Amino acid sequence: MTQRLRGISDEEATGMAREIFDASNQLLGRTANLLRILAHSPHLTKWYLGFVAAVRQPDAGAVSDVRLRNLAVLKTSTVNGCRY
């Protein structure tokens, strides 16, 4: 299966997309592939990044146990047939 939307690379990111990538690197330590694809719609990406940070980062308000969050990620990936 091929991607229909290509992700925006660091070199191509300008304006709000660049700001979002920088914020993602600061909050999460990297820019996920999904954010690179969503960056075609910067307002949606900005909302999504805030949501992910609030759910995953204790400094941004996450109150769930880290092990439980990691288990949820692994289970979701397994159910969806993710290979990596």
Backbone hydrogen bonds, N-H to C=O, Kabsch-Sander energy under -0.5 kcal/mol:
donor,donor_aa,acceptor,acceptor_aa,energy
6,R,4,R,-0.5
8,I,36,R,-1.8
13,A,9,S,-1.4
17,A,14,T,-1.3
18,R,14,T,-0.6
19,E,15,G,-1.9
20,I,16,M,-2.5
21,F,17,A,-2.4
22,D,18,R,-2.4
23,A,19,E,-2.4
24,S,20,I,-2.7
25,N,21,F,-2.4
26,Q,22,D,-1.9
27,L,23,A,-3.0
28,L,24,S,-3.0
29,G,24,S,-0.8
29,G,25,N,-0.8
30,R,24,S,-0.8
32,A,30,R,-0.6
36,R,32,A,-1.7
37,I,33,N,-1.8
38,L,34,L,-3.0
39,A,35,L,-1.5
40,H,37,I,-1.5
41,S,38,L,-3.0
44,L,41,S,-0.7
45,T,41,S,-2.1
46,K,42,P,-2.6
47,W,43,H,-1.8
48,Y,44,L,-2.6
49,L,45,T,-2.7
50,G,46,K,-1.7
51,F,47,W,-2.1
52,V,48,Y,-2.8
53,A,49,L,-2.6
54,A,50,G,-2.1
55,V,51,F,-1.9
56,R,52,V,-2.7
57,Q,53,A,-2.6
60,A,57,Q,-1.5
61,G,58,P,-1.3
62,A,57,Q,-1.9
69,R,65,D,-2.3
70,N,66,V,-2.6
71,L,67,R,-2.2
72,A,68,L,-2.2
73,V,69,R,-2.1
74,L,70,N,-2.5
75,K,71,L,-2.7
76,T,72,A,-2.4
77,S,73,V,-2.3
78,T,74,L,-2.4
79,V,75,K,-2.6
80,N,76,T,-1.9
81,G,78,T,-1.3
82,C,77,S,-3.0
